[in-house]
Amino acid sequence: MTPTPAIPTPASSPPALTIAVIGDVHHHWDAVDTEILVHLGVDLALFVGDIGNEAVDLVGTIAALPLPKAVILGNHDAWYTMTDWGQKDRPYDPHQEDWVQDQLDHLGESHVGYGCLNLPAFNLSVVGSRPFSWGGPQWRDQTFYGDRFGVHSFTESTDRIVQAAQAATGDRLILIGHCGPTGLGDQPEDPCGKDWNPIGGDQGDPDFAAAIAHLQRQGASIPLVAFGHMHHYLRHTKAQLRRSIVTNAHTGTLYLNAARAPRIQTRQGRTCHHFALVTLTETQVQQARHVWVTDTLEVWDADS
């Protein structure tokens, strides 16, 4: 008897990933947050900066989280180093200690500013934009970036981001920055819009935008770009919130501003922790939403 040929079984698609994007922490992080990440079944946590004002111990706590994570540090994470007013209040002797470097040492390869973290189990790589960014169209902090990163301009910064992406081994790239890229709008309610006087203007990072465009021209698949810095609650009005999610119709890339400060609040008499949750399929973001999670692990949808 001639054996019946086996019917090929279609290759199953990789399971969707659950990604938590944690916006500007500003010292608001505690042990319950770790419980929440486990409860939500998070596969990957992305921290987009401003953990605190050079909060070395807290950064160490986040570095020790028992799950895959990528971090980019923000302007507050160099608060006592980058600003004149911060230097006046610096609680340590810079000739004896370097809290910026201490944070980077804690994070190791988890810090992806100007770097790349490959996650082969997910066929995914996370690439970081310029760390410690303040956003906006002017190149600032020349000494800081020159001394620490050998970068002296937006053009050199774009080159560093693109260079970091060349080390990616995953078929999909997630890009994270503290500040988002330019090009998402110049109205005060836009994801990187300037909402203080004078009202309006794009406060995104031009080097980040240029790097994304370059990588997409090279054919890179970038389903998600995540960032923070510009808080969800607006300064100039209480009538609405900042627009936090934008999808590019041509590339399919979803841009997510995850900053909501304070991210731990009392709501309806309950202590709640904010997370932005992203469901990533093989090729695209299937869902992105903001949630509040209570200390008893109840999940509430947040206004988006």
C-alpha positions, 0 to 999 in steps of 0.5 A: 500500500502506498503511504498517504502523503502527510498534509503539511501543517501550516507554520503557527504564528508567534504568540502576541507579545504583551509589552508594558511601557512605563512613562515618566516614573519621577520616583513613583515606583514601588513593590506593587508595580512588580506584582502588577507586571507579573499579574498582567503577564508582561513579556517585556517592559519598556521604561522611557526615562525620568526615573527620578532626579538621578535616583541611583537606588531606584534605577537599581531596583528597576534594573533588578526586575525579573523580566526582560526590560529596556530602559532609556534615561531622561533629562531628570536622570541627569538633573544635577549634572546637566543643568545650572540650577541642578548643579547648585543643589547637587547632593554629592561631590562630582569630583568624588561621585558620578550618579549619572554613570552609576545609573548606567552601570546599574542598567548595563545592557538594559540601557539602550540609549544609543544602543540596541538590546536583542531579544532573540526569544521574541525575534525583536530588537529594541533600539534607543534614541538619544538618552537624557533628552530635553526635546526641542529644535535646539542642540543643547548640553554640548559638553555633556554629550561631547564628553560622555558620548562623543556626540556634538550635533543632531546629525552625529546623534542621528548617525549614532542611533542608526549605527545602534540599529545596525546591531539588531538581529531581530526582524522587528525593531522597537524604538524608544526615546525619552522624548518622541520624534518630531513630525507628530504635530505642533499643536499643544495637545499633540504627542510632543506639542509644546503646551507652555508659553508661547503655546505651540511648537514641535518639541520632538527630537529631530535626530530621532525622527531622522533616524526612524526615517532612515531605517524605514527607507532601509526597509526596517520593520518598526511597529512601535515607537515609544517615549514619554517626557511630555506629560499627559495632563496639559499645563494650558488647559484642563479641558482635555488630555494630550493626544498620546497615540498616533499611527502612521498610515503609510508605515503602520508604525504606532507612536505612543507617549506613555507619560502620565505624571504622577503615575501612582494616584488615588482614584475613586479612593484606591491607589492606582498605578499607570501603565501603557499596554501594547499587544504586538503581533508578528508584524504590527501593534494590535492594541495599545491602551492606557490602564490604571491597576489598583493595589489589589490588581484590578485593571481599569481602562484609562482615558486615552 
